[in-house]
Amino acid sequence: MILALFFSAFLISLLTLFVVIYVSHKYTYFIDCHEENKPQRFHEIPVPRAGGVGIIIALSLVLFIPYGLQLLPSAILAFMSGIFEDFHNSLSVRLRLILQIIAGGVAVWLTHSVVTYLGLGIVLPYGLGIFFSVFAIVGMMNAINIIDGFNGLASGVILIILASFSVISYEHNNIELLSVISILAGAVFGFFVLVFPKGKIFLGDGGAYLLGFMVSLIGISLASEYADVSPWYILSILIYPVWEVIFSIIRKLSIGLSPMKPDKYHIHMLIQRNMTNNNPLTALLLLTFMIPHTILSTFYAHSSMYNIIIVSVFIVCYLLLYLYLFRKDSTG
C-alpha cells in the first residue's frame, strides 16, 4: 500500500507538471524571467516557477487518510501563501506572513500537533507550546524558500528529511503518518526528476512554503505524539534550512541590512561560486553532505543529548566552511 501511494503520487505530480510546463511556456504563466537582476537567480532561460502545483494536486491523495483530512486544509493555505506571489508578484511580505500564520494555526488546531516538551526536562505550558509550534511551522516554510536556490536542492533536502521521518513512523507503526509521508515523497520526487539536473521547472514560493509547512508539521506530530522521539532529533533533521535562516538573519543584521532583503551570500551560493561553478553539482554536493548527518540523527532519534551534539557539530562545520568560502569569495 505504501509503495502504491508513493508511485501514484509520483505519477500524478509528474504528469501534472508536464502540463504546467507546457501551459506556462505557451501562455507565459508563472514564468521566472532569467533577465531579472535578482541575486538568487541562476538560470539562463525563462523557467516556470509552479512546481508546487503538481505537488499540491498529488497531495490530494491524503484525502483517503484520516490524518490527511485534518492537514490538507492548512496545507492548501500554506500553498496559497506563495502561489499568488508566483502568479501575480503582488503579495506583500506582511500578507504572506499572515497567511502562513493562519495556515500554521489551523494545522495545530486540526491535527492537535503541539510541542510542549523540549527535551532535557524542559516543559512548556500548553498555550506557549501552541505559539512555539506555529512559530516553528512559519519559520520552516520560509527556511525552505531560502535554500531553494539550485536545481533540486530544496526538493532533495525534503526527500532526505522525509526518508528519516518515514523510518521513525515505521518504528512506531504509524501507518497513517507513513502513508502521508509516502504520498508527499512521491509528489516531491515527481518534481525532483524535472528539476534535477536540468531545471525544467522550479518550486516557486508556493511549492517551497508547502514543503516547509509539511515537513515541520510532520516533525511536530512525531515529537508531540511519541515521548521517546526527541524534539532535538526533529531540530537535527531540519538543521540545515533552520540554521541557514538563523545565520542569515544574524549575518544581515550585523552589517545593517534588513533580514528580508535577498543577497548573494548564502552558503549554497558561495559553494557554487568558489567550489563547483555548477548549478546541479552544488545541489548534489550539499545533499551528499546531508546524508551522513541524517543517518546519525535518525539512529539516535530517541536521545536529546546525542542530537544536541550532532546539531552543534553541524553548526561548527557550517561556520568553518562559510568562513573559508567567504574569505575566498572576498579575495577572489
Secondary structure, 3 states (H helix, E strand, C coil): CHHHHHHHHHHHHHHHHHHHHHHHHHHCCCEECCCCCCCCCCCCCCEECCHHHHHHHHHHHHHHCHHHHHHHHHHHHHHHHHHHHHHHCCCCHHHHHHHHHHHHHHHHHHHCCCCCEEECCEECCHHHHHHHHHHHHHHHHHHHHHHCCCCCHHHHHHHHHHHHHHHHHHHCCCHHHHHHHHHHHHHHHHHHHHHCCCCCCCCHHHHHHHHHHHHHHHHHHHHHHCCCCCHHHHHHHCHHHHHHHHHHHHHHHHCCCCCCCCCCCCHHHHHHHHHHCCHHHHHHHHHHHHHHHHHHHHHCCCCHHHHHHHHHHHHHHHHHHHHHHHHHHHHC
